[in-house]
Amino acid sequence: MRDTVRAACAIAGFAALLAVSACSAADSGGTSTIRHVAGTEAAVGARSPEPSASPHATSATRSVTIAAVGDTMLGDTPDLPPDPGTYLGAVEPVLDRGAQIVFGNLEGTLTTATAGKCGPASHPAKNCFAFRLPPGYVRYFKQAGFTVLNDANNHSFDFGPAGQAQTVRTIHAAGMAQTGLPGEITVVKANGVKVAFVAFAPYAYDADLLDLPAARSLIERATREADLVVVYMHAGAEGSGADHVTGREEYYLGEDRGNPEAFAHMAIDAGASLVIASGPHVLRGMQFYKGHLIAYSLGNFAGYGDFATSGDLDISVILHVTLSATGRLESARLYPIQFTGIGRPVPGGTGIAFIARLSSADFGRTAARVSSSGVITPP
């Protein structure tokens, strides 16, 4: 498995070009500032009809459906799929099934930069993995239906500030929203509902998962900027042995990856309506906390040779969640996927049963109930 290592640099947040982004920086007194980029709110979900088209409908009566997947790459330059335009074709209909917003974690960069954390491309350091795709590959993400890509992960800074900045610019130029940088709140509008995305990872070059007071402040700020808030966390240990949520601080290769359960509960206490996650590269269970769904890991979604695909790493899911404009869960469902070749996702596999089993084992009376068809209901 291509492992992940931590880069030791920080970067200031960017204001999203095609989403309303709020950049907040906590000072020593715990206060923050916020900046809106005027006229840049993205109306996403144009591929799907709006279910509440009546001009008399208020935001309180509207709902929004979000499709979400885990870690996603389409190879690593120069090892790229021979058919990038069709690589996600088998799962595109599932992503687009009634969803106005499609969210994914971009586990790497879209950049032409060559100077990265692993040294020169001609002589990279051993056991160091820096992921990059040609910037033009952004069109394949958009073609698949993605509307929001996340940068809060341990590979967003693989090629330093230049690589991260080019990735952000590339996503925006393609007409998609992006989130996950320090102090960043990204608001997109779907079906008349403002949805804020705030994403965290345990690194200084992302919105920092390990700084709980600052994270809580940013989430609370997001609740004042939108009708509902979705929090993403790149948290937890990695690999097939990391499929259980421990309820404790989790480490990988000596690196603190946070306490996913504590962070998710804090996020909901701060006003999040939904918490989704990836990073462990394996599926994890789901829990309800104060009526809100937490998906502790959506595993991998696509990776042309980027991720291991053996055993439990060979299965994943696409999560669909419908929320009211007030953040109430209206429905949720899992669609199973499995990997063919060297990481191409196709429908099928045992991901639903896997998550159902883990949910029950890890969370007991607060576990999400997952039917054999993938329907998720509160306990």
C-alpha positions in Angstrom: 0.0 0.0 0.0 1.3 3.4 -0.9 1.7 4.9 2.6 1.1 8.4 3.7 3.6 10.7 5.4 3.3 14.1 6.9 4.6 17.2 5.4 5.9 19.7 7.8 4.8 23.0 6.2 1.8 25.3 6.7 0.0 27.5 4.2 -2.6 30.2 4.7 -6.1 29.6 3.6 -7.4 30.5 0.2 -10.8 32.2 -0.5 -12.8 29.9 -2.8 -13.4 31.3 -6.3 -16.6 29.5 -7.0 -18.0 29.1 -3.5 -18.5 31.5 -0.7 -15.4 30.9 1.4 -14.8 32.4 4.9 -11.2 32.6 6.0 -10.9 32.7 9.8 -7.7 32.8 11.8 -7.9 32.3 15.5 -5.7 34.8 17.5 -4.3 34.4 21.0 -7.6 35.6 22.4 -9.7 33.0 20.6 -11.4 35.5 18.3 -11.6 35.2 14.6 -12.3 37.3 11.5 -14.3 36.3 8.5 -14.2 37.4 4.9 -16.8 36.8 2.2 -15.9 36.7 -1.4 -18.8 38.7 -3.0 -20.8 37.2 -5.8 -19.1 33.8 -5.8 -21.7 31.5 -4.3 -21.9 28.4 -6.5 -25.3 27.1 -7.4 -24.4 23.4 -7.6 -26.4 20.4 -8.7 -27.4 21.6 -12.2 -27.4 18.1 -13.4 -30.3 17.2 -11.2 -33.8 18.7 -11.2 -34.8 20.7 -8.1 -37.5 18.7 -6.2 -39.0 21.8 -4.6 -39.4 24.1 -7.6 -42.5 25.9 -6.3 -41.9 29.7 -5.9 -44.0 29.5 -2.8 -41.7 27.0 -1.1 -39.6 28.3 1.7 -36.1 27.1 2.7 -37.6 25.5 5.7 -39.7 23.2 3.5 -36.8 22.3 1.1 -34.3 19.6 1.3 -30.9 18.8 -0.3 -29.4 15.4 -1.2 -25.7 15.0 -0.8 -23.7 12.1 -2.3 -20.3 11.5 -0.6 -17.3 9.3 -1.2 -14.0 8.7 0.4 -10.4 9.0 -0.8 -10.2 9.6 -4.5 -7.3 9.8 -7.1 -7.0 8.7 -10.7 -3.4 7.7 -10.6 -0.1 9.3 -9.9 1.9 11.0 -12.6 3.4 9.4 -14.7 1.4 6.2 -13.8 -2.0 7.2 -15.2 -5.0 5.2 -16.4 -5.1 4.6 -20.1 -8.8 5.5 -20.2 -9.3 8.4 -17.7 -12.4 9.6 -19.4 -14.2 6.3 -18.7 -12.5 5.4 -15.4 -15.4 6.5 -13.2 -18.1 5.7 -15.8 -19.5 2.6 -14.0 -20.3 4.6 -10.8 -21.3 8.0 -12.4 -25.1 7.0 -12.4 -24.9 6.2 -8.7 -23.2 9.5 -7.8 -25.8 11.4 -9.7 -28.8 9.5 -8.4 -30.9 12.5 -7.2 -28.0 14.3 -5.5 -27.6 18.0 -5.9 -24.2 18.0 -4.2 -21.5 15.4 -4.8 -18.6 15.5 -2.4 -15.3 13.7 -2.5 -11.9 13.7 -0.8 -9.1 14.5 -3.4 -6.3 12.5 -1.9 -3.5 14.3 -3.7 -2.9 17.3 -6.0 -3.7 18.6 -9.4 -0.4 20.2 -10.3 2.6 20.4 -12.7 4.9 21.1 -9.7 7.8 18.6 -9.4 9.5 19.7 -6.2 7.7 17.8 -3.4 8.2 16.3 0.0 9.8 13.2 -1.4 12.6 15.1 -3.2 13.2 15.3 -6.9 11.0 13.1 -9.1 14.1 11.6 -10.6 15.4 10.4 -7.2 12.5 10.2 -4.7 13.0 9.2 -1.2 12.2 5.6 -0.3 8.8 4.8 1.3 7.6 8.3 0.6 4.6 8.9 -1.6 3.6 12.2 -3.1 0.4 12.1 -5.3 -0.2 14.3 -8.3 -2.4 14.4 -11.4 -2.1 16.6 -14.4 -4.3 19.6 -13.8 -6.4 18.7 -16.9 -7.6 15.6 -15.0 -10.0 17.9 -13.1 -12.4 17.5 -16.0 -12.8 13.8 -15.2 -13.9 14.6 -11.7 -16.4 17.2 -13.0 -17.6 14.7 -15.7 -18.3 12.2 -13.0 -20.6 14.6 -11.2 -18.4 16.0 -8.4 -19.3 19.5 -7.2 -17.2 19.8 -4.1 -13.6 18.5 -3.6 -11.9 18.4 -0.3 -8.2 19.3 0.4 -8.1 18.5 4.1 -5.8 15.4 4.0 -2.2 14.3 4.3 -1.5 14.6 0.6 -2.8 18.1 -0.2 0.7 19.5 0.5 2.7 16.8 -1.3 4.1 19.4 -3.6 4.3 22.3 -1.1 2.5 25.6 -1.3 2.9 25.8 -5.1 1.2 22.4 -5.6 -1.6 23.1 -3.2 -2.3 26.6 -4.7 -2.4 25.2 -8.2 -4.8 22.5 -7.1 -7.2 25.0 -5.6 -7.0 27.2 -8.7 -7.6 24.2 -10.9 -10.7 23.1 -9.0 -12.2 26.6 -9.1 -11.4 27.1 -12.8 -13.4 23.9 -13.5 -16.5 25.3 -11.9 -16.3 23.2 -8.7 -16.1 24.2 -5.1 -13.3 23.3 -2.8 -12.8 23.2 1.0 -10.4 22.1 3.7 -7.7 24.8 4.0 -7.0 26.6 7.3 -9.9 28.7 8.4 -11.9 27.9 5.3 -15.7 27.7 5.2 -17.2 26.9 1.8 -20.8 27.6 1.2 -22.7 26.2 -1.8 -26.3 26.6 -2.7 -28.5 23.7 -3.8 -32.3 23.7 -4.1 -32.4 27.1 -2.4 -30.5 25.7 0.6 -27.2 27.1 1.7 -24.9 24.3 2.7 -21.5 25.0 4.4 -18.7 22.5 4.1 -15.9 22.6 6.7 -13.2 20.0 6.5 -10.4 19.1 8.9 -7.2 17.0 9.0 -4.4 16.7 11.6 -2.0 19.0 9.8 -1.1 22.7 10.0 -1.5 23.1 6.2 -5.2 22.1 6.5 -7.9 23.2 8.9 -6.4 21.5 11.9 -8.3 18.5 13.4 -6.1 18.5 16.5 -6.9 22.1 17.5 -10.3 21.4 19.0 -11.1 24.9 20.2 -10.3 26.5 16.8 -12.2 23.7 15.0 -15.3 24.2 17.1 -15.1 28.0 16.5 -14.9 27.5 12.8 -17.9 25.1 12.8 -19.9 27.6 14.9 -19.0 30.3 12.5 -20.2 28.1 9.6 -23.6 27.7 11.3 -24.1 31.5 11.0 -23.2 31.5 7.3 -25.5 28.7 6.0 -28.7 26.8 6.6 -26.9 23.6 7.5 -23.3 22.5 8.0 -21.5 19.4 6.8 -18.2 18.6 8.5 -15.6 16.3 7.0 -12.7 14.8 9.0 -9.6 13.0 7.7 -9.0 11.1 10.9 -8.0 7.8 12.4 -5.4 5.1 11.9 -4.9 3.4 8.5 -5.2 0.0 6.9 -7.2 -3.2 7.2 -6.5 -3.4 10.9 -8.0 0.0 11.5 -11.6 -0.7 10.7 -12.9 -0.2 14.3 -13.5 3.2 15.9 -11.6 3.0 19.2 -13.1 6.0 21.0 -9.5 7.0 21.8 -6.7 9.0 20.2 -5.5 7.1 17.2 -2.0 7.0 15.7 -0.4 5.9 12.5 3.4 5.5 12.1 3.7 7.5 15.3 1.6 10.4 14.0 -1.4 11.6 16.0 -4.5 11.2 13.8 -7.0 12.5 16.4 -9.9 10.9 18.3 -12.5 10.6 15.5 -15.4 9.9 17.9 -14.7 12.8 20.1 -14.1 15.1 17.2 -17.4 14.1 15.5 -19.4 14.6 18.6 -17.8 18.0 19.1 -18.7 18.9 15.5 -22.4 18.1 16.1 -22.4 19.9 19.4 -21.1 22.9 17.5 -23.9 22.8 15.0 -23.0 20.3 12.3 -25.9 18.4 10.7 -23.8 15.6 9.2 -20.2 14.4 9.7 -18.5 12.3 7.1 -14.9 11.0 7.0 -12.2 9.1 5.3 -8.5 8.5 5.8 -8.3 5.0 7.3 -8.5 3.6 3.7 -11.0 1.1 5.0 -14.7 1.4 5.7 -15.8 2.0 9.3 -19.1 2.0 11.1 -21.8 4.6 11.4 -23.3 6.2 14.5 -26.2 8.5 15.4 -25.4 11.3 17.9 -28.2 13.7 19.0 -30.1 12.6 15.9 -27.3 13.3 13.4 -25.5 10.8 11.3 -21.7 10.2 11.6 -20.0 8.1 8.9 -16.6 7.4 10.4 -14.9 6.3 7.2 -16.1 6.0 3.6 -12.9 4.2 2.7 -11.4 4.6 -0.7 -13.4 5.5 -3.8 -10.9 5.4 -6.7 -7.2 5.1 -7.1 -5.3 3.8 -10.1 -2.6 2.0 -8.2 -2.7 4.6 -5.4 -4.3 2.4 -2.7 -4.1 -1.3 -1.7 -7.2 -3.3 -2.8 -6.8 -6.6 -1.0 -9.2 -8.1 1.6 -11.4 -5.5 3.3 -9.7 -2.8 1.2 -11.4 -4.2 -1.9 -14.9 -2.8 -0.9 -16.4 0.6 -0.4 -19.6 2.6 -0.6 -21.3 5.7 -1.9 -23.3 7.5 0.7 -26.4 9.5 -0.1 -28.0 11.7 2.6 -31.0 13.9 2.3 -31.2 16.7 4.8 -33.9 19.3 5.4 -32.9 23.0 5.3 -33.0 22.9 9.1 -30.5 20.0 9.2 -32.9 17.2 10.0 -32.1 13.8 8.5 -34.8 12.9 6.0 -33.2 9.8 4.5 -29.8 8.1 4.0 -28.7 5.1 2.0 -25.5 3.3 1.1 -24.7 2.0 -2.4 -21.9 -0.6 -2.5 -18.9 -0.5 -4.8 -15.9 -2.7 -5.3 -12.6 -2.3 -7.1 -11.6 -4.0 -10.4 -8.2 -3.9 -12.0 -6.0 -1.7 -9.9 -8.6 0.5 -8.2 -11.4 1.2 -10.6 -14.8 1.4 -8.8 -17.8 -0.5 -10.0 -21.1 -1.2 -8.3 -21.2 -4.3 -6.1 -19.4 -5.9 -3.2 -20.1 -6.4 0.5 -19.7 -2.9 1.8 -23.2 -2.6 3.2 -22.9 -5.7 5.3 -19.4 -4.7 6.4 -20.6 -1.3 7.7 -23.7 -2.8 9.3 -21.5 -5.2 11.2 -19.0 -2.6 12.3 -21.7 -0.2 13.4 -23.3 -2.7 15.7 -20.0 -3.8 17.1 -18.5 -0.4 17.8 -21.6 1.7 18.8 -24.2 -0.6 20.3 -27.4 1.3 21.1 -26.2 4.4 19.2 -25.3 2.5 16.0 -26.9 3.3 12.7 -29.3 0.7 11.6 -28.3 -0.4 8.1 -30.6 -2.7 6.1 -29.4 -5.3 3.6 -30.5 -2.8 0.8 -28.4 -0.1 2.4 -31.1 2.1 3.9 -29.8 3.8 7.0 -32.1 4.7 9.9 -31.6 5.9 13.5 -31.5 3.4 16.3 
